[in-house]
């Protein structure tokens, strides 16, 4: 087993409250419980020796590994091919769609020989609380029990297990057609042990999981050209959504580097207002109304939480249950992925001022109107107070969309999205006949437009730029035509798009900005940002540049991993970097596919 396989060398499984990453070598290298943002139990991706892992794979190093999802599901199949035989490990978690959080979560693994004879080896080496908490092992005939402070892990297997220090090993030899199983369940220390399970019962659960995912995906409205990629992105967004609240996490992981060996290693297991709000449009494009509606309600709750409290009306990110406290700490004992330190848990950016989030929030609330979601009276009063506050505060420097740590600036994107906030709030006020200070909001909206076109424009670049008084390009502005700030074919926008192509696009891949030209308070560089590449496709399609848009979109698919997943960034050699998989990338893929499909159909007509 590689100490640090490539980030992209993993598939994702989950139960809609937490998730695990399984490598193509059969190792669970990331798993937290009971929630996405809980301390890790298996975190070998962040430290092979201290992080813990759960390996189930054939003996020997001469196997060829292949990994795929069972069609249209979140069930992962890892195949091992050798001269002696072909074996499969099937990983999944049973989806829990309940609105009630639970402490009990089970990772299920079925192994089988499909040709010849295969000997499988199991190694279960949990390391609780990010590897900081010691555990006790109780090995019994019915399985192993790992006890750590605040949590217990139960390992069940249909074959014998043996002690290996405080960890467990086992092996089973299967002939063609034979199967075995292993299951790892976490629960509270006082929780009952899981019921005994057989291979037959576990296999029956497998087919129930397959049916769940295929039924869910069958409700999608997408019938476009890129069904396989869009469907995989939809399933990935679902896997990254916390069912009890409807809030999506930005990614399943924390601490994976944007540059190997660098310090840009963040915790993405939280819900960003920005990401979640844009996911509403992606979900509605596919017809997933329930998911879009549930997040919209979560967002409304966040706006009401601070309705009577002075200060900022929204925080940029929250825990999946709406908790606003995300204290950041450095896990000094972990070496980080391939030595990428520091490893951070929590996210100090939660305290930043990012004024763009009001625009994304209002965008989501307006988009949800098309499926009948309306803000109630008390919700509207909270929303109106937020807009009144924003009218007094939009003209402030902030940290910006990319959460830079180099000081506040007058970011153009923040101003654009404040314009969106007032524009959409005014639409809602008129459409719903709600009480509002429309004169105040209209004045703010119009002042922002004039200011952006005056101060955000670079004569040198003939483009809208990252912040006032500079000439640095920023790919976040690719959202301008989608939100209607400028027409997608207006001269000013086309000139900005041309400038981005010159400065930010590399072989169709798009950088967020140039840190060397606009210092962001962090050392090192980063790869191209996959979200921005899909926003580029969307903007190209809206501008009528369909040949370039389609080729860029198709080329981007070549950077997906072997099961269609994307991390945050693409490195210089095409490697995936950053937390994995990233929801923002997959939702922007869906939006770009929908826009490009529509544009191509209009061209054909």
Secondary structure, DSSP 8 states (H G I E B T S, - for coil): --TT--TTSEEEEE-SS-EEEEETTSEEEEEESSSTTS-EEE-TTT-TTTS-EEEEEESSS--EEEEEE-TTSS-EEEEEEETTEEEEEEEE------SS--S-EEEEEEEEEEEEEEEEEEEEE--HHHHTB--EEEEETTEEEEEETTEEEEEEESS-EEEETTEEEEEEEEETT-EEEEEEEEE-TTS-------HHHHHHHHHHHHHHHHHHHHT----STTHHHHHHHHHHHHHTEETTTTEE-SBS-BS--SSTTSS---B--SEEHHHHHHHHHHHHHHT-HHHHHHHHHHHHHHHHHTTTSSS-S--SEE-TTS------EE-TT---GGG----EES-GGGGS--TTHHHHHHHHHHHGGGGT----HHHHHHHHHHHHHHHHHTTS-B-TTTT-SS--B-BHHHHHHHHHHHHHHHHHHHHHT----HHHHHHHHHHHHHHHHHHSEETTTTEE-SBTT-----GGGGGHHHHTSS-TTSHHHHHHHHHHHHHTEETTEE-S--TTTS--S--S---EEHHHHHHHHHHHHHTT-HHHHHHHHHHHHTTS-TTS--EEEE-TTS-EEEEESBHHHHHHHHHHHHHHHHHHHHHH-
